[in-house]
Amino acid sequence: MNKPSDRYVKLVAWDEDDQCYIGRCPGLMFGGVHGDDERAVYIELCQAIAEWIRLHEADNLPLPNPTSLQKIETFVSA
């Protein structure tokens, strides 16, 4: 693990209703980022996560427990 953001699952998927890619980070931040380009959405998501973590650290707030990939896989397969 190199940096705090590595502990959080990052999801980018096409949303039929919104007709764009939506990027989310469950367990860390509410909402997400969106756009027409999957890679651009992923890059923006990573930047948003880094900023979210920076703000927590600047305010001396603990980071939420990361949502493990195993927990998400269990949820998806249920």
Summary of the structure (lengths in Angstrom):
residues: 78
radius of gyration: 13.2
end to end distance: 28.5
largest distance: 38.7
contacts: 184
relative contact order: 0.19
helix: 44%
strand: 17%
